[in-house]
Amino acid sequence: MICDLAETYHLFNYQEYSPLLVGTLVFGLDRNSRVKMDISESKITLERMLLAKIVDELRFISWSKTTDAQRKKNRPKSILRNLLGKEEEKEQYDTFETYEEFQQKWNSI
């Protein structure tokens, strides 16, 4: 909180001010401030989330045009999921070109 108050308001000794004023100033801090990020338990800012999502989508589009995509190999890992500390999702669905492929998979299950 001290760093946020100093950075935003150039208020270096908050103890000289009334608790009501300090509380009001803390309430007015930007959502990207350290205090608000900590309170909301956010690991990264909304702007970083959006940028990471954009990069993820661009990487996916580029990958989808390759032969690796046709073989479902080397799919790019999500930067956003990494920043959020989440594990990669495993592909949940199989696709089939023919009924025979589907039937073989069904029989193997």
N, C-alpha and C positions, 0 to 999 in steps of 0.2 A: 504494500500500500504506500509506503514511504516513497519508493521509486516512482510509482504512478503519479503521486501528488507532485513530486519534484519535476517529473518530465512534462506533465500536462499544465500545471499551474505555477511552476517555479516556486513552490511552497516547500521550503527545506526544513522548517521546524514546525510541524503541524501542531505540536503541543502548546504553542503560543496562542492558538485559536480555540474558540469554543467547540465542544464536541458536536453541537448542532451544525455549525458551519463546515466542519471537517466531514461530517456525515453527508451533508448536502453535496459537497464537492466530490466525495467518493461515489455517491449516487450518479453524479453527472459524468463520470468517466466513460470513455468510449468502450464499446463492447469488446474491443481487442486489447484492453488494458489487462495487466497481469491479474489484478484483483477479480475482475469480472470473468476472465477466462477460468480462474481457479474456482470461483463460485459456481459457474455453470459446468464445471468439470470438462471443459473443452480442451483438447490437446492441440488443436490448430485452429487458425482463424477461418472464417467463412470464405474469405478471399482465397486463401491457400487451398481450401477444399475444392472450390470451383476451378481454380487453375489446375489442380491435380486431376480432376475429373475431365477437363478438356484435353489434357495431355493423354490420359488413359484412352479416351475415345478416339483421338487421332492415331495413337499407336495401334489400336484395335482395327481401325479402318485400313491402315497401311498393311497390317498383318493379314487381314482378310483377303487381300488381293494376291497373296503369295501361294506357292504350292504347299508350304507348311500348313496353311489354313485348310487346304483341301484334305490334307492328311491329319488334321487336328493335332499338330505338333508345334511346339515352341510358341505357344500363345503368350503374348507379353503379360508380365505380372502387373497388377494394379498398383500404381504409386499411391493412390488415395487409401486403399486398404492397408498398405504398409504404413502410411503416416498415422492412420487411426489405430494401428496395432492389431488389426484383424487378420486372421488367416485367410489364405486364398480359398475361394469357393471351389469345390470340386464340381465338375460338370455333372449335372443331374440327369441329362437326357441323352440317349443314343438316337442317332438318325440312321435311316436305312434307305438305300437306293431301290431295292427290290423287296418283294414279299419274301423271297427265299432267304435273304439276309436276315430279315426280321424273324423268320421261322427258326433259323439256326440259332440266333441269340436266345429266343424263347425256349428252345429245347435245351440249351446249355444251362439255363437258369433252373 
